[in-house]
Amino acid sequence: MPRVPSISPATGQATTSSYIHTTDCNFVDNAGRTLLLRGVNLSGSSKAPLDKPSYVLDGLWDDAERGGKSFIYRPLNLDDGTADVHLARLRGWGFNMLRFPITWEALEHEGPGIFDDEFMDYTIRVLRRCKDFGFKVYMDPHQDIWSRFSGGSGAPFWTLAACGIEPRNFTATQAAIIHAEYPAAHDPDPGALPAMIWSTNYGRLLSQTIFTLFFAGGDFAPKCIIDGKNIQDYLQDHYIQAMGLMADRIRDAGDLLDDCVIGWDSMNEPFEGLCGWEDLNVSPTTQGSTLRKGTHPSPAQSLRLGMGQVQTVDNFTFGAFGPSRNGSVTIDPKGYKIWSDPDTEPDRVHPKWGWTRDPGWELGTCIWAQHGVWDIETGYMLLPEYFRYLPSTRGGRADEPPLEVEFIGEYWKPHWEVFAARIRESHPEAIMFIQPPVFAMPPVIGEDQLKGRAAFSGHYYDGLTLVTRHWNWFNADALGLLRGKYSSPLQAVKIGESAIRKSIQEQLGVLKGDALILGQYPTIIGEIGTPFDMDDKRSYGWTDKGKYKGDYSRQEKALDASLNAADGPNAINYTIWTYCPDHCHDWGDGWNMEDLSLWSSDDLGVRKGLGPGKDIDGEDYGDYRLAGESQAGLLKRKESFNIRAAYAASTFSLATLGMGDAVSFDELRMAQRMELDMMRWRDNPFHFLTEGARAPRAFNRPYPAKLVGHSVDISFDIKKAYFKLVVQVAPEDALKPGGVDEENPGTEIFVPLVHYAHPRLLSETNETTSTSTEGSPSRAPSPTNLAGLVESSSRSSSSSQTVTMAADIRSALAEKNLVDVDVTTSVGAWSIEGQTLRWWYDVPKEGEEPREYTIEIRRKAGVIKSMYEQEEYSSWSWFENVCPSESCSIM
């Protein structure tokens, strides 16, 4: 690896000890060590305000029309102390990187140009807390299918009105599927929302229209003028201004840039809308990035539906072998239209939002009809190829055919360049994380834009598992299919676990190779993960009379296959989707029935088999429930709950808490919750890190967080708890003296407690649970500690408490005898503190050949086995016998 410079390529300023370089296809610290940045998205909960998950219809439209709700307390609650518990858990899992979703709505929900300063201030407090726990952060301007009010997340409500759109009619016209109104606004049953049906909104009118306006309105909708600007400029200017102001606030904090916040992602999963669509009358027959499931109108049918016209459309199911048409469905909007009534803007001025609409933009009718694309009366597509060609090249000479649209280069890239320039006004050293549309390759971007500070941040999900909610015995190379690697879809099929794992690793390798289009820049997979509500929520005890409650073995296999793919020769950075502090089994992550959170409070106390021969299912120590309270009571939390009676039955009292009588049930519960959680850490960090975690063995993986040289191969077998790292070291890998503030820096490997816990942490004698005569486990807390925690959580500013708790966690993580390891190295010396193994070895001198070194790590006392580890599914067994090779596929 080339020696790291002492001068920033972006600013020419001297680099600091916390500086992270992006060079030689890697993140590199200021001493010259290769970094692996691995962590989680914090959080999926940030898509909506607190207590406003996607399934809640009450107030959805009325609140939005009044200016929306604050996003304060997203993603963490700093004022009740629970933020520290969550951050301690994430740090204990070995994560060092956070992707930090933040929505445009959170910043500008009250109206155009009205920004939520209180939320931005709160975000600074959360970022400081992340810094105290040692995390690096990159900001994620998050959106899915545009907005909460079009079935996703991201943009404020008023942006829809600015586009002349009435969102209350989305469900009737199927311009978008809204979770809270599914399947019908007058009779919703949000719990019945099919898995991933939300993503079909990318194939519906709202998303197709509004993304076209955002990225290419100037070309395709020149009549759409608002406040003297084309709608494209109006939307982009507001979006970039909002994110720029957030970047200003981070800069002005004075202690976050580079030490914590290292850069910004571009817009999450951008969509091309209709740009480049070949024929509005036809939907593609191949499965692209837009899911075919449920009703599937063509764009022409969507345009007619948007004007209230009845249409009969194709309907699809999605099974183990992908989408298949199973008939048609007639949709009757009953005259409802998605286009705003002209009466909403008297004299062409909006009475609430204040803009003035140009006379050439007629409300109440389809904007694409106004641009001559189709005839409303007949429903005929006059210009079915309208979006296929660049408008400026149409109507030329016969020997000069119009140029086809290339969305990424012509529309996405110019937007990214303006966005990146605005972010770097606030953060000159920002690493720009570049994310084009899903599975698309990035465009060529000049060094005058990248400035030596960039990374490719594509996403990857095992799509078959994600949509079917089942870990199948076969899979397919989805990326290869989309990029034309195979002449037949059958050639992309992979049969057997070995072949599936190899295929996913190859797909991530392709994505890593995409970064080379930008230059010698690193890759981070911004989102990767697996659903935990597989097989009708089997793991939640909802099937088979609860037999499999707490059994996440199938999810473990699926998640291990994805994260293993980031190891091997790839050595890819990633941030897993997601960690939701308010996850529950009933509603998952609280957004469109997605269920990918690595942790759930509903899984506390259900630790099946995490320990030699133990099954503590049913024990509820650390379960945060009051003595005698049922799980149903925990979920429903009746307002009539008798606080005093409940605490009289427990070991807590108001006097012990030091909170007095004027206190709510939630305040008491949060105080108890925080103390119990931290007691679990102090008493037994293994239990703290595993309770509530789902498939923790899959994501608590050993990896070289800081590496002298570069990795040749990283391998980890979770069944054997066997880790092996092969590293290559060359003369240029000699560390820069004084580059980092560490004594004797070397390679650092995270050794997870979850796999390598010392036997003392697994001994039943270390359980400090006492059982009451009724058989309900309880704990006797430290009144002093709890009172201190409650007192500190009641203060609006608790930075000193934060530093203290963060320091306590770091101290606990550095304890001796946390892990029980047998280490074999080919060379050098090593030592271990907490979950960090440090390894020192010689670097070849100038003129010498590169060398390869190896380290292997096992658990001395043997694997910590799950009781379900040996389970083999009948659907796999015969394929494993027939196809036992490393790479079985259909040729």
N, C-alpha and C positions, 0 to 999 in steps of 0.2 A: 504494500500500500504506500502511495506517495506520502512523504512527510507532510504533516499538516502545517499550513502557514501560520505565522504569528499576526498576520494582517487579514482583516475581513475582505473577501472579494466583493462584497456589496457596498461597504462604506469606506474601506481603507483605514478603518480604526483598528487599534490593537485588540486582539481577541482576549477574552477573559477566561478564567478557569472553568466557568459554567458553559462556555460556548460549545455548541454542537455544530460540527462541520457536515456538509453534505457533499461527499467526494468519493470517487472510486466505487460508486454504486452502494455506498454505505453511509449510515450516520456514524460519525467519528468524534470522540471527545477531544479536548484540547491537548491531551498528551499523545494522541495518536492511536488510541484503542478503538477497535470496532465495537459499536454499540448495537445491541438488539433492544429495541423499544417495543415492549409488549404490555398490553393493558386492556382497557375496557372502555366502552362508550358510557359516559356518565352525564345524562341518562336518557333512556327512552321515555321516562316520565316527563321530560322537559318539553314534550310536544304539546302539552296542554297545561292550563293553569291548575293549581292545586284544587282537588275535589271537582274537577271538570273533565273526567275521562270521556273517551269517545262514545261510550254507551249511554251517557246521560243526556236526555233530550230537554229536560226542564231548564229553561233559561238560555238554551243554546242560541236561538235567533234573537230573542229580546235583548239579552246581555250584549250581543255583538252589535246590534243596531244602536245601542247606547254608548258604545265605545270600548266594549270588551272588559276583560278581567286582568288583574295583575298576575304576573308569573313569579312573584316573590315566593320563596321557599322551594323553587326549582333550581337545581336538582336535589338539593339537600336542605334540611331545616337546621340552621345554625343556632337557633334560639332555644331549642329544647335539648341540645347536647347530642342528638343522635347522629349528626354529621360526623363527629369524631369516631363513633362506633363503626359506621360504614367505611370511612376512609382507612381506619385501622385494619378492617377486614381485607380491603382491597390491597393494602400494602403487605399484609401478612400472606396474601396469595402470591406475592412476588411481582405484582404489577408495578411498572415504573412509568407508564404512559397513560394519559387519559385523553380521549377525544371528547370534546365538550360541546354537545349540541346546544345551539341557541337559535331561536326562531325570530324571524322578522316581526311576527305578531307580538312577541314578548317585548320588543323594543318600541313599536309604533302602533299599538292597538287602538289608541284613543282617537286617531285621525291623522290625515296627512300632515307631516311636519310636527306632530305632537309626540314627544318622546318620553318614555317612562324612566325618568332619572332615578327614581327610587329603586327600580329593578336593576338598573345598571350599577348602582352603588352596592346593591346586595350581591350581584354577580362578582364584584371585586372582592367582597368579603369571602365568598365561596372559593374563589381562586387563591386567595391568600391562605385559606385553610388547606387547600390542595398542596400548595407550596410547603407549608409546614410539615406535611407528611412526606415530602420528598418527591412529589410527582412532577413530571414534565407534562405540559398540556398543549394540545393544538385545538383551536376553536373551529367549530363546525357550524356554518350557517345552514341550518337544517330545514329541509322541506320534503314532503311526500305528496305527490299529486296536488301541489300548489298550497293547499290551506286546510285547516281543520274544518272549514265550512264547505269544502268540496270533497270531504271524505278522507282527508289526510292530515297534514300539518304544514306550518310555515308562514304563509303570508297573512296579513291582517284581513279582516272581513271587508273593510272598505275598498280593498283592491278589486273585489268582485263587482261592487257597485260602480267603481271607476270604469270598468270594462263594459258597463251597460247590462249587467247580468243580475238576475234575481235568484239567489240561491235557495229560497224557500220552495222552488219548483224543480229542484234537481231530482228528487225521488220520483215525482210524477212522470218526468220526461226521461228518466234514467240517464240524464247527462252526467250524473255521478251517483255512486252508492254511498249513502250516509249511514254510518253504523247505528246511530241513535234512532234512525227512521226505518231501519231494515225490518221486514221487507216492504212495509207500507207505512207512510207517515201517520195515517189515521189508526193503525193497529200495529205498532212496532213490537218486535220480539228480538231485541239486539243480541240476546244470547244465542240465537240461531244463525248468526252471521257465519258463512262458510269460511274455512281457512283460506287466507290470502286473496279472498274475493276483492278486497280493497284495491289490489294492484291492477285489476281489470279496468279501473278508472282511467288508466293511461290510454285505454282504447275507447274512451267515451268522449262526448262532445266538450265537456268543460275543460278537461286537461288538454285536449287537442287544440282547442281555441286559445286558451289563455297562455299556454307556453309559446304558441305561434306569435301572439301579440307581444309577449315579453321579449323574445329573442329576435323577432323578424317583423314586427308590426309596421315598421317604416316601409318595408318592401311590399308586404302582402295586405296591409290594412291602412293605406295612406289617408283614408277619410277619417280615421279614428283619432281626432285631435281633442285634447283636453288641456285647459289652461295654456293654450298656445303651443303645446307639444304633442308630437305623436305619442300614442299610448305606450310604445316601446320605450321611448326616452323617459316618459313620465314614471313608468313602473321601475325601470332600471335606476333612475336617479334617486328615487326614494329608497329603494333597496340598498344601494351602495352607500347612501348617506347614513342610513340606520346602522349598518355594519361598521362604517367608518367612525361614527360617534362612539360605538362600543370599543373600537380599537383605541380611540383617543382616551377613553376612560381608563383602559388598561395601562396605556403609556403614562397617564397622569398619576396613576397610583404610585409610581416611582420605584416599586420593588418587585415587579412581576415580569417585565420583559426579559426574555432569554433565561433568567434564573428559573422561571416557571413556564410562562407562555412562550413557546418557541416558534409559533407560526399560525397560519390560518389555512383551513381547507377551503376549496371553492364550493359553490352551491352543491348541496347534497343531491346526488342522483338526478342531474338535470335531464330534461326531456325535450325532444325536438318538436313536439306538437305535430302539426301536419306538414312541417317543412320537409320537402323531398318526397311526399306521398305521390305515388305514380298515378293512381286512378281512384277517385273518391267513391266510385261505385263498387269497389272491390277491396276486401280485406285480404291480407297475405294468407296463403294457405299453409305456410310453414310457421312453426312456433318461434317467434322472435322474443324480444325482451318484454313484450306485452303479453300477459297471461290470457289464454283463452279458457274461460271457465264461467258458466252461467250464460246470460244473454250476451250476444256478441254482434252488435249492429255494425254495419259498414259506416264510414264517415257520411255517406249520402243519407243513409237511414237516420243517423244521429242528427243531421241537420234538420230533417223533417220532424223528428221527434221534438227537437228544440223549439219548433214552431207549433207544437201541439197536435201534430198529425199522427194518426194511428199507423203503426208499422209492425210487420211480422218479421222477426229477426231469427237468426240461427241461435241455437242454444247448445252449450258444450258441457260435458262432464270432464273431470280430470282424474284419471286413475293411475294405477301403477305404470301403465304404458303411455302416459301423457294424455293430451286432450283428444276427445273424440266427440263428434257432433251427434247429438241424440234427439234431433227434431228441431222444431221451431216454436217460438213464443210470440204471441201478439201483445204489443204494448200500446195501451190507450192512455195518452196523457190527459184526456178529457178536456182538451182545449188549453191546458196550462202551457205557458211558454217560459223559457229561461231568460228571455230578454226583458229588461226592466220596463215598467209602464212609464210612458212619457210624463204622467202626472207626478212622478216622484221628483222631477226637477222642474219646478215652475220657472219660466223664463230662462230655462237651460242652466240654472244654477242649483246645485244640490243644497237643500236647507240645512243639512247636518254637516256634511263634509266640506262644503264651501267651494268646490271647483266649478268652473264654467265650461260647458261642453260646446264644441264648435257646431254651428248650424248644419254643417254637412254630415254630421253623425246623428242619424235618426234613432231615437230610442223606440223600443217596442217591437223591433223587427230584427231579423238575423243580419249581423254585420257582413257575413259572407254573401248573402243575397244582395246587400247594398253594393258590394264590390263586383257584382255580375257573375258570381260563381254558379248560382243556381236560381231557378225561378220558383218562387214560393207557391204560386197558384197551381202549377202543374207538378211540382216536385222534381222537375227535370234538371239534371246537372249540365249546365251550359258550358262550363269549363272544368271537366273532370280532372284535367292535368294542371290545374291552376297552381298547385303548390310544388309541382315537380321541377319547374324551371325557374331560374332567376328572372324576376319580372323585367329587369333592365335589359335582358338579352332576347326578350320575346318581340316579335313583329319586325325582325330584321329581314335581310335578304334570304332568298330560298336556299342559297348555298352556304348560309351561315346559321345553322340550327341553334336554337336557344341552349344555353348551358344548364345542365342539371344541378340542382341544389346540392351542395356539400355542407351539411349543417355545421359540423364541428369547426371547420376552417372558416366558414363565412359568417357564422352567427354566434357560436359558443365562444370561440377564441377572442373576438373583439370585446365581448362582454368581460371575459376573464381578464384581459389586459387592463381595462379600466378599473375593475375591482382590485386587482393586484396593486396597481399604482396608488389607489386610495389607501389600502391597508399599509403600504410601505411609507406613506406620509406619516403615519403614526408609529410604525414599527419598522424602521429601516433594515434591521437584520432579520426580519421575518422569513422563515422558511415557508414558501408557498407550496401547499399540498395540492396537487393538480388532479382533479377528478372529472373526466369527461363523462358522457352518458354510460350507463352500465354496460360492461364488457366491450366498450369501444376503445380503440387505441387513441392515445393523445396525439394532438397535432405537433408539428415542428414549431417550437417556440424559441426565439432568439435569445442569446445570452444577455442582450441588453434588457430583456424582460426578466429572465431567470436570475441573473446576477450571482450565479454560483450558489444560490440558496433555494433549493426546490426538492420536491419528492413526488413520486407518482403514488396516488392514493386510491386505486381502484377498489371495488368491493367484490366479494365472492361468497356465494351461498351454494350449498348442495341443494339445487332447486327441487329435485324429486322428493327428497326428505322434507323440505320446507312446505311443499304444497300438499303432499299426501299425508303428512304427519305420521310417517312410518319409516323405520330403517329397513330398507329393502335388501333382498339378496342380489339385486342387480341395480345398475345405475347407468348413466350415460355421460359422455364427454360433452356437456352442454356448450362449453366455450368453443370446442372444436366444431360442433354443429353450426353455431352461429357464424363462425369465420370460414365456413366452407371447406373444412379439412376432409370431410367424408363425402363420397359420391352417393351414399345411401345412409339413412339414419340407422339402419341395422349395424353398420360398421362402428358406430359410436357406442354401442351397448357394451357394458362391462359386467361380467358375471363373477360373483364371488367376492369376498371381502378384500382379498389381496389385490385383485384387479381394480376394484373400486378405489382403494387407497392409493394405488400407483397412479391411477387416472387423475385423481384430485391433485396429487403432488405435481403431475405434469401440467395441469391447468394453471396452478399457481406459478409454476415456472414460466409459462407463457406470459402471464401478467407481469411477472418480474422483468421479462425481456422487453415488454412494452416501454418500460422506463428508459431504455436506451434510445428511443426516439427523441427524448428530451435531452439526453446526454448521459454522462456518468453520474447519474443521480440514484438515490435509494428508492426502494419500494416499501410502502406500508399498506397492508390490506385494512382499509378503514372500517369495514364491517365484515364480520365472519361469525358464524354461530349456528345453533341448531334449535329447533323447537322442543320444548319440554312437555308439552301437552299431547305427546304422541299417543296413538292407539286409544282414542276416546278417554284421555286423561287417566289411563291405567295406573300411572305412577302416583296419582293422587288418591288412589283407593276407590275410584268411581266405578270400577268394573270388577268382575270376579269376586264379589263380596269382600272387596278390600284386600285381597290376597297380595297384591303387588304394591301396596302403599309404601312409598319411599324407595321403590326399586327403580333406579334410573340407569339400569345397565344398557338398555337400548340407546338411550340418549348419550350415554358415555361412549358407546361405539361410534355413533354418528359424529359427535364432537371431536373425539380423538382422531377420526379419519381426516377431518378438516384441519385440525391444528397440527397433526403429524405432517400434513402436506407442507406446512410452513417450515418444517425442519428439513432433515436430509441435506441435499446440496443447495436447497433454496435459501435457508437462513433468512426468512422474511420477517419483517416487523409486522405487528398487527394490533388492532384494538377490537376486541370481541364485542358484538352486539348481544346483550346489553346488561346493565345492572340497574334494576328499578327498586328503590327503597320501599315503594308501596305496592309491590307485586302481590297478587293473591291468586289462588287457584281458580276462583270463579271467573275472573275477568282478565287473567294473565297480566300483561304489562300495562293494562288500562287503555290500550289503543288498538282498535280493530281486531280484537281477539288474538293479537300476537302474543306469544308466550315464549320469549327467549331469554328472560332474565336469569342470570347465573345464581341468583339467591331469591328466596321467598320467605317471608315471615311465616307463611303457612306450612313451611317445611321444618320449622324449628321443633326440636324434640323428636324428629323422625329420622333417626340415623341408622338406617338398616345396614348392618354388617360392617360398619366402619370401625373395625377393631377385630382382633383375633377371636373368632367364634362368638362374637357378641351380637345380639339383636335387641336393641333397646327401644324398639317401636312401642309407643304407648307411654313411655316416660316423658314427663313434660317439664323437667328442669330446664331452665333457660328458654322456656316456651312463652315467656312474657304473659302468661295468663295468671290471673289471681286465683288463689286457692278456691276450688269449688266452681270456677267458671268454665263453662263448656266452650268447645270450639265455635259453636254457633253463636254463643254470646260474644265471643271475641270478635267475630266478623260483623255482627249486626250492631252491637254496642247501643243498646236501647238507652234513650235519654233518661228513662226512669230508673236506671241502674243505681242501686243503693251503695254509694261510695263507702260510707262508714261500715255498713254490714260486711261488705266485701273485704275491707282491710282488717276488720275485726277477726275475720276468719283466716287472715294471713299473718305473716310475721311483721308486716309493716303497720305503722300507725302514723297519724298526722303529726303527732309530737315527734316521732322518730324522723319523719321527713323534714321537720322544721319549716313547714309551709303554712301553718295556720289553718283556719277553717274555710276561708274564702278561696276555694280552689276547685277547679273542674276535674271531672273524671279523667279527661285526656291529659291534663297536666300531671296528675298523679301517675297515670300509666306511663307517660314518657319518662318521668323520673325513675320509676321502677325499671322500665325497659333499659334505660341507659346503664343503670347500676348493675343490673343482672348481666347484661352483655359484657361489660368490662370486668365483672367478677369472673365470667367464664374465661376471659383472657388471662386474668391473673392466676386463676386456679388451674386452668388447663388450656393452653393455646391450641392444642389439637382439636378440642371440642369447639372452641370459639370459631376456628377456621372451617369446620366441617358442618356444624349445625346450621340448617337453613340453606346450605349450599347444595346445588343440584349437579350431579355428575362431577364432583370436585376433582376426582383423579384425572379427568380429561384435561382440565384447564390449569390445574396446579402442576406445571411441568418444569422439570429442570431445564435451564438454558443458560448460555454464556451471555450475561448482561453486559460485560465489558471484556473484550478479548484482545490480547496482544497478538497481532497477526490477523488472519482471517480463517473462518471455518471452512474445512473441506467437506465435513459431514457431521450432522447432528442427528443422533438416533435415540429414541426413548421407547421402551416397551413397558406399557403401564401394567401388564399382567405380571411382569417380572420385576418391576421397579428397577430396571436396568437402563442406565444412561451411558452413552459413549459419545465423546467428542474427539474429532480429528481436526487439528489445527495446523495450518502452514505458516511458518514464520520466515521472513526474509530480512536482509540487512536494513531495508528502509522502514521496517516495523519497530526499530528502536524508538523508545518513548522520548518525547521532548522533555528535557529537564524543566521542572517547575510548571509544566503545562496544566496540572490539576492540583488542587489543595488536598493531597493525600500523601501520607508517608509510604514510601516503597510501593507504588502502585503496580499492580499486576493484573492477571486475568481474574475475573470474578464470575462465579457460576452460582446461580440460584438453585438451592437444594431444598425442595418443598417439604415442609413438615408433614403434609398430607400423605406423602409416600414414604418418608424416611423418619417418622417420629420415633423418638427414644422410647424404649419399652415402658419407662416410668410414666409416660403420658397416656399409655393405654391400659395401665393397671387399674382394676376396679377399686383397689384400695385408695386410689387418689380421688375417687368420686366423693365429693363433700355433700352429696345429696342426703338429706334426712327424710324419712317417710313418716307422715302423720298416721294416727290410728285409722283414719279413713283411707289410707293408701295414696294420698295426694302428695307427691314430692314438693318440698319447699326448701327455701334457702334463708339462712339468717344473714342479712347484709350487714355491712359496717355502717352504723348510723353516721359516723363522722364523714366517711367518704361520700355517702349518699347525700347528706345535707350539703356538703361542699359542691357536689355536682349540680344539685338543684339550684343552689344559690348562684353558681356561675352561669347556668343555662338561662337564668332569668335576666341576666344583664344583656343589653343590646350589643355591647362590645366586649369580647372575651378573648382577645388575642393572647393575653398572658396565659389563660387557661389552655388555649389551643396549643401554645408552644410547650406547656408542661405535659399535656397529654401526648402530643406527638413525640416528645422526648422520652416519655415513659414507654411508649410503644417501641421506639427505636432501641431503648435499653432492653426491653423484653425480647426483642428480635435478636439481640446480640448475646443472649444468655448461652452458657455452655450446656451441653447435653440436651439440646432441643432435638437434634437429629442423631440417628444411629447409622453411621455409614462405614462402608468398606471401600476404600479408594485405592485404585491402581493407576499409576502414571508411568509413562515411558521415560520420563525425565523430570527433573526439577523437584521443588519442595512445595508443600501445601499446608494450609491451616484452615480451620473452620470456626466461624463465630455465628451463632444463631442459625440462619438459613443461607448464609453466604460462605462459599468455599473460595479461598484465594489461592491462586496457583502461580508460582514464579518459575521461569525457565529462561535459558540463555537465548539471546537473539544473535543470529549469525553476524559475524563482522563483515565489513565492506569487502567485497570480492569473493565471499563464501557463497555456496549454493544455499537455496532455501531448505528448510528442514520441516519435517512433519512430526508432530508430537500427538500423543493420545492420552486421554484420561477416561477411566471407567469408574462408575459409581454404582454400588449396590447397597442394599440394607443388610446390616450384619445379622439381624435377628430374623430375616426372611420377609417376604412380602406381607404387607397389611392387606389381607384378602377381604373382598366383599363376599357376603354370603351368596350373592347371585352371580359371582364371577364365572363360575363354571357352567352356567345355564347356556344350553345350546337350543336355538329355536328350530323347530321341526322344518320350517320353511328354508332353513339354511343347510341342514345336515346332508341331504342327498347331493346338493350342488357341490359341497365341500369334498365329497367322495369322488364325484364325477370330474370335478374341475379343481384339483388341488394345487395347480401350478401358481407361480407368482403372478402371472398375468394372463388370465383366461379372458378371452374376448371373442366376439363373433366376427369372423373374417368374411 
